Amino acid sequence: MSVKYTILIIEDEKPVRKFLSAGLHTEECKIVEAADGKEGILFATQYMPDVILVDLGLPDVDGLDLIKRIREWCKAAIIVISARWKENEKVAALDAGADDYLTKPFGMQELSARIRVALRHRSRAKEGEPETLLFENDFLKVDQVSRMVFLNGEVVHLTPIEYKLLTIMIKYSGKVVTHRQLLNEVWGGEKGDDFKQYVRVYMAHLRRKLEPDPACPKILITEAGVGYRFVTD
Protein backbone atom coordinates (compact mmCIF):
# COMPACT_ATOMS: atom_id res chain seq x y z
CA MET A 1 0.00 0.00 0.00
CA SER A 2 1.40 3.41 -0.95
CA VAL A 3 2.04 6.14 1.59
CA LYS A 4 -0.83 8.64 1.67
CA TYR A 5 0.49 11.16 4.17
CA THR A 6 3.59 12.09 6.14
CA ILE A 7 3.88 13.13 9.78
CA LEU A 8 6.95 15.00 11.04
CA ILE A 9 7.64 14.73 14.78
CA ILE A 10 9.88 17.48 16.19
CA GLU A 11 10.69 16.37 19.73
CA ASP A 12 14.01 16.33 21.59
CA GLU A 13 13.13 13.45 23.94
CA LYS A 14 13.88 10.19 22.12
CA PRO A 15 11.49 8.01 24.19
CA VAL A 16 8.62 10.40 23.38
CA ARG A 17 9.51 10.36 19.68
CA LYS A 18 9.54 6.57 19.65
CA PHE A 19 6.25 6.37 21.56
CA LEU A 20 4.57 8.72 19.08
CA SER A 21 6.11 7.02 16.07
CA ALA A 22 5.00 3.57 17.21
CA GLY A 23 1.51 4.75 18.09
CA LEU A 24 0.91 6.60 14.82
CA HIS A 25 2.59 4.25 12.35
CA THR A 26 0.38 2.65 9.71
CA GLU A 27 0.98 1.35 6.19
CA GLU A 28 -0.51 4.56 4.82
CA CYS A 29 1.63 6.87 6.97
CA LYS A 30 5.30 7.81 6.80
CA ILE A 31 6.80 9.00 10.10
CA VAL A 32 9.83 11.32 10.13
CA GLU A 33 11.59 12.14 13.41
CA ALA A 34 13.57 15.30 14.20
CA ALA A 35 15.49 15.77 17.45
CA ASP A 36 15.63 19.59 17.42
CA GLY A 37 14.37 22.67 15.63
CA LYS A 38 17.19 22.87 13.08
CA GLU A 39 16.63 19.27 12.03
CA GLY A 40 12.88 19.88 12.04
CA ILE A 41 13.14 22.72 9.52
CA LEU A 42 15.48 20.65 7.35
CA PHE A 43 13.11 17.66 7.31
CA ALA A 44 10.10 19.89 6.75
CA THR A 45 11.70 21.17 3.54
CA GLN A 46 12.82 17.70 2.46
CA TYR A 47 9.68 15.69 3.14
CA MET A 48 6.92 18.37 2.89
CA PRO A 49 4.85 16.69 5.63
CA ASP A 50 1.08 16.85 5.88
CA VAL A 51 1.14 17.12 9.68
CA ILE A 52 3.85 18.41 12.01
CA LEU A 53 3.88 17.52 15.71
CA VAL A 54 6.13 19.96 17.54
CA ASP A 55 7.26 20.28 21.15
CA LEU A 56 7.75 23.83 22.41
CA GLY A 57 10.67 22.98 24.70
CA LEU A 58 13.34 22.32 22.10
CA PRO A 59 17.06 22.64 22.97
CA ASP A 60 18.16 24.88 20.11
CA VAL A 61 15.21 27.14 19.27
CA ASP A 62 12.07 28.43 20.93
CA GLY A 63 9.04 26.43 19.79
CA LEU A 64 7.00 29.54 19.04
CA ASP A 65 9.73 30.94 16.79
CA LEU A 66 9.95 27.58 15.04
CA ILE A 67 6.20 27.55 14.37
CA LYS A 68 6.34 31.07 12.94
CA ARG A 69 9.27 30.19 10.66
CA ILE A 70 7.64 27.03 9.37
CA ARG A 71 4.27 28.72 8.88
CA GLU A 72 5.85 31.35 6.61
CA TRP A 73 6.15 28.81 3.78
CA CYS A 74 4.63 25.50 4.89
CA LYS A 75 0.92 24.67 4.75
CA ALA A 76 1.16 21.52 6.88
CA ALA A 77 -1.13 21.23 9.87
CA ILE A 78 0.89 22.03 12.99
CA ILE A 79 -0.13 20.39 16.25
CA VAL A 80 1.72 21.40 19.41
CA ILE A 81 2.50 18.62 21.91
CA SER A 82 3.92 20.19 25.03
CA ALA A 83 4.16 19.97 28.81
CA ARG A 84 3.47 23.70 28.96
CA TRP A 85 -0.09 23.98 30.23
CA LYS A 86 -0.62 27.69 30.88
CA GLU A 87 -3.42 29.25 28.86
CA ASN A 88 -1.31 32.19 27.63
CA GLU A 89 1.23 29.73 26.20
CA LYS A 90 -1.49 27.82 24.35
CA VAL A 91 -2.89 31.06 22.93
CA ALA A 92 0.59 32.20 21.87
CA ALA A 93 1.22 28.94 20.02
CA LEU A 94 -2.13 29.06 18.22
CA ASP A 95 -1.69 32.71 17.31
CA ALA A 96 1.83 31.90 16.02
CA GLY A 97 0.31 29.55 13.44
CA ALA A 98 -0.35 26.23 15.18
CA ASP A 99 -3.62 24.51 14.32
CA ASP A 100 -4.08 22.63 17.57
CA TYR A 101 -2.54 22.09 21.01
CA LEU A 102 -2.26 19.01 23.22
CA THR A 103 -0.83 19.12 26.73
CA LYS A 104 1.35 16.23 27.88
CA PRO A 105 0.42 13.64 28.99
CA PHE A 106 -2.29 12.90 26.44
CA GLY A 107 -3.95 9.80 25.05
CA MET A 108 -2.95 8.42 21.68
CA GLN A 109 -6.62 8.15 20.67
CA GLU A 110 -7.10 11.88 21.21
CA LEU A 111 -3.95 12.72 19.24
CA SER A 112 -5.04 10.42 16.39
CA ALA A 113 -8.44 12.11 16.30
CA ARG A 114 -6.84 15.57 16.09
CA ILE A 115 -4.58 14.35 13.28
CA ARG A 116 -7.57 12.97 11.34
CA VAL A 117 -9.27 16.37 11.55
CA ALA A 118 -6.07 18.08 10.37
CA LEU A 119 -5.72 15.68 7.43
CA ARG A 120 -9.33 16.26 6.36
CA HIS A 121 -8.75 20.01 6.26
CA ARG A 122 -5.50 19.64 4.34
CA SER A 123 -7.11 17.25 1.85
CA ARG A 124 -9.81 19.80 1.08
CA ALA A 125 -7.19 22.51 0.63
CA LYS A 126 -5.13 20.34 -1.75
CA GLU A 127 -8.12 19.49 -3.90
CA GLY A 128 -9.38 23.04 -3.96
CA GLU A 129 -12.59 21.95 -2.30
CA PRO A 130 -14.75 24.93 -1.30
CA GLU A 131 -15.49 25.70 2.31
CA THR A 132 -18.15 23.55 3.91
CA LEU A 133 -21.48 25.04 2.81
CA LEU A 134 -23.68 22.54 4.61
CA PHE A 135 -23.30 21.29 8.14
CA GLU A 136 -25.76 18.81 9.58
CA ASN A 137 -25.93 16.56 12.63
CA ASP A 138 -28.76 14.94 14.61
CA PHE A 139 -30.33 18.26 15.62
CA LEU A 140 -28.60 21.13 13.84
CA LYS A 141 -28.44 22.07 10.14
CA VAL A 142 -26.62 25.10 8.72
CA ASP A 143 -27.08 25.79 5.01
CA GLN A 144 -24.72 28.58 3.97
CA VAL A 145 -26.11 28.71 0.43
CA SER A 146 -29.55 29.78 1.63
CA ARG A 147 -28.14 31.29 4.85
CA MET A 148 -30.67 29.23 6.80
CA VAL A 149 -30.18 27.60 10.19
CA PHE A 150 -32.46 24.83 11.47
CA LEU A 151 -32.76 23.28 14.91
CA ASN A 152 -34.70 20.01 14.95
CA GLY A 153 -36.23 21.02 11.60
CA GLU A 154 -37.35 24.45 12.81
CA VAL A 155 -35.88 27.69 11.46
CA VAL A 156 -33.62 29.52 13.92
CA HIS A 157 -33.27 33.28 13.51
CA LEU A 158 -29.74 34.52 14.13
CA THR A 159 -28.45 38.08 14.13
CA PRO A 160 -25.82 38.90 11.48
CA ILE A 161 -23.05 38.73 14.09
CA GLU A 162 -24.30 35.41 15.47
CA TYR A 163 -24.52 33.93 11.97
CA LYS A 164 -21.02 35.11 11.03
CA LEU A 165 -19.59 33.73 14.26
CA LEU A 166 -21.25 30.38 13.60
CA THR A 167 -19.98 30.14 10.02
CA ILE A 168 -16.43 30.98 11.13
CA MET A 169 -16.60 28.18 13.69
CA ILE A 170 -17.85 25.78 11.00
CA LYS A 171 -15.04 26.88 8.68
CA TYR A 172 -12.49 25.79 11.29
CA SER A 173 -14.49 22.82 12.56
CA GLY A 174 -12.50 20.49 14.77
CA LYS A 175 -9.76 23.06 15.33
CA VAL A 176 -9.21 25.46 18.20
CA VAL A 177 -10.10 29.04 17.26
CA THR A 178 -8.67 31.66 19.60
CA HIS A 179 -10.55 34.66 20.95
CA ARG A 180 -8.24 36.95 18.97
CA GLN A 181 -8.84 35.09 15.71
CA LEU A 182 -12.60 35.26 16.18
CA LEU A 183 -12.43 38.97 16.96
CA ASN A 184 -10.37 39.64 13.84
CA GLU A 185 -12.53 37.54 11.50
CA VAL A 186 -15.95 38.49 12.84
CA TRP A 187 -15.47 42.13 13.80
CA GLY A 188 -12.43 42.90 11.64
CA GLY A 189 -9.12 44.54 12.43
CA GLU A 190 -6.83 43.93 15.37
CA LYS A 191 -8.76 43.92 18.63
CA GLY A 192 -7.32 44.07 22.12
CA ASP A 193 -7.98 41.66 24.96
CA ASP A 194 -10.69 44.02 26.26
CA PHE A 195 -12.90 42.87 23.37
CA LYS A 196 -12.84 39.19 24.36
CA GLN A 197 -16.07 39.69 26.28
CA TYR A 198 -17.80 40.33 22.92
CA VAL A 199 -16.96 36.78 21.83
CA ARG A 200 -18.16 35.30 25.13
CA VAL A 201 -21.45 37.17 24.98
CA TYR A 202 -22.27 36.18 21.40
CA MET A 203 -21.13 32.60 21.95
CA ALA A 204 -23.52 32.41 24.90
CA HIS A 205 -26.31 33.73 22.63
CA LEU A 206 -25.52 31.08 20.03
CA ARG A 207 -25.56 28.30 22.58
CA ARG A 208 -28.93 29.38 23.93
CA LYS A 209 -30.34 29.26 20.40
CA LEU A 210 -28.60 26.13 19.10
CA GLU A 211 -27.52 23.77 21.85
CA PRO A 212 -30.03 21.28 23.33
CA ASP A 213 -28.51 22.09 26.73
CA PRO A 214 -26.56 25.39 26.65
CA ALA A 215 -25.00 24.56 30.02
CA CYS A 216 -23.50 21.36 28.55
CA PRO A 217 -22.70 22.30 24.94
CA LYS A 218 -22.16 19.52 22.40
CA ILE A 219 -20.87 21.44 19.39
CA LEU A 220 -19.57 24.84 20.57
CA ILE A 221 -16.97 23.69 23.07
CA THR A 222 -14.96 26.05 25.26
CA GLU A 223 -11.18 25.69 25.33
CA ALA A 224 -10.70 27.42 28.68
CA GLY A 225 -8.81 30.68 28.41
CA VAL A 226 -7.94 30.01 24.77
CA GLY A 227 -11.04 30.07 22.58
CA TYR A 228 -13.55 27.61 21.18
CA ARG A 229 -13.80 24.44 19.10
CA PHE A 230 -16.66 23.45 16.80
CA VAL A 231 -17.11 19.71 17.25
CA THR A 232 -18.49 17.77 14.28
CA ASP A 233 -18.20 14.17 15.49
N, C-alpha and C positions, 0 to 999 in steps of 0.2 A: 504494500500500500504506500502511495506517495505521501510525502510530507505536505500538510495543508497549511500549517502555520508554525511560526517560530517564536519562542519565548526566551528573552534574555534576562538572566538573573544577575543583578549587580549587588553583591553581598560579600563583605570581607570575612565573615565567619564560615569556614569550610563546612562544619557540620550542618549549619543552616542551609547552605547551598545544596548539599547532598540530600538533605531531607526534602527540600522543595523539588529538586530535580527528580527524585525517586517518586514523589507523590504526584507530579504533574506529567510524567512521561507516558506517552501513548505512541502507537504506530503512526498516528497522524501528526505528531508534534515533535519538533526539534528543540532541544534545550541547549542553550549556550550559557556558560557560567563565566562571570567576570569577578575578580577578587577586589577590585578597587575602581574608582571613578575613571582613571585614565584608560584602563583596560575596557571599561564599560563603553566609553565613547568610541574606542577603536572597534569593538565588536558590533556596536550599533551601526557603524558605517559599513562594516564588512557584510553583516548578515541581514540588515534591514528588517529587524524583528517586527512582529505584529503586536506583541505585548512586551513591556519592560517592567520587571519587578525590581524596585530599587530601595535599598536601605538608606536612611538619612545619615547614619553614623559611619561614614566611610573614612578610612585613614588618611587619604590624600586630598580630598576635596569635600566641601560642604554639600550635602545632598540637595539642598534647595538650589544652589548654583548649578549643580549637575543637571537637575530637571530643566532649569531655564535654558541651559546650553543645548541640551538635546531637543527641547521643544522648538528651538529656533528653526530647525530644518527637518525634524523627524515627526511623522504623523502617527507613530505607534501609540497605542494606549499605554499610559504610564500608571502603574499601581504602586503606591508606597507601602512598604512593609517595614515597620519600625517599632522600636520599644518606646519611642517618644509618644506620650499619651496626652500631653496638654493640648487644649482646644486651639490655642493660638498657633501652635506648630502645625496642626492639621490644616487649619485655614491657610497658613502661609504656603504649605506644600500644594494645596489645591489651586490657590491663586497663582502659584509659580508655573502651573501647567499640568500638574498631575490630574488624572481622571478619577482616582479613587484612593482610599487610605485604609489600611488595616493595621491595627495595633497588635504587636506581639504580646503574648502568644495568641494564635488564632487557629481555627480548625481548617483542615485542608478542604473540606466540603465547601466552607464559606469562600475560601480563596478561589476554588474552581468555579463557583457560581459567579463571582465577580469577573473572572477571566472570560467566561462564556458571554456575559453581557458586553464586555469590551470587544470581543471578537465579532459579535453581531453588529455593533456600531461600525467597526472598521470595515466589515464586509459590505455594508450599505454604502460607505464612503467610496470604497474601491469601485463598486459597480455603478456609481453615480445614481444610486437609488434616491428618490426624493424623500424628504422628511415624512415621518409617519403622519398620514392625514386622517387615519381612523384608528381610534383606540377603543377597545371594547373588552369588558370582563363580565362577571356574573350580574353586576348591578349598574355599571356605569358605561356609557357610550359617549364618545366625543368625536364628532364628525367635523373636521376642519374645512371641508369643502363647503358645506352648508352653514358652517359656524353654529351648529346646534349641539347642545349637550342634553343628554337624557339620563335620568336616574330611575331605574326600574321601569323603563318605558315611558316615563313622564318627562316632559320638557322642563329643564331647569334654566331659569333666567339668571345670567351672570352679568355683572357690570363689565365694561370694557377692560378695566384693570384686572379684575378677577379672571376673565377669559384669557387675557394675555399671559398672566402668571401661570395658569393651567397649561396653556400650550407650550410655554417654555419648559415646564417640568416634564411634559410628554416628550419634547424634543430630546431631553437628556435623560430619558427614562432609564432607571437602573443605576445611574451615576449620581454622586453627590454634587449638588449645586450649592455653592456658598451664598451667604447673604449678599456679599458684594456683587457677585455675578448676577444675581436676580435683580438687584437694584439697578445695575448698569443696563441690563437687557430689557427690563420692564419699564423703568422710569427714564433711562437714558442718561449718559454722562457719568462722570465719576462722582459717587456719593460717599459721604463720610459715614463713620460708624453710627452717628446720631440718627441716621435714616433706617437703621435695621428694624426699628419698631414698625415701620410701614409694612415690611415683609411679614412680620409676625401677625399684624392685624389682618391683612388680606388673606394670609394663609388660614387663619382662624375662621374667616368668613367662608372660604372655600370648603373647609372641612364641615362646617355646619350645613352647607348646602349639598355636599357630595358624599360624605362618609356616612355609612349606616350608624356608626357610633363615633361621633367626633372626638370623644375622650379617648378612644382606642382606635386611631386611624389605621386603615389597611393599605392605603395607596400613597398618601402624602405623609411620609415618615420623617420625623425630626431626627437630624444628626446633631445632638446637643452641642450648642455653642459654635457650630460650623455652618449648618444650612439645612437642606432638605433632600430627600431622595424619593423619586416617583417609582413605586414598586409595581411591576407588571405581572410578576409570577404569583 
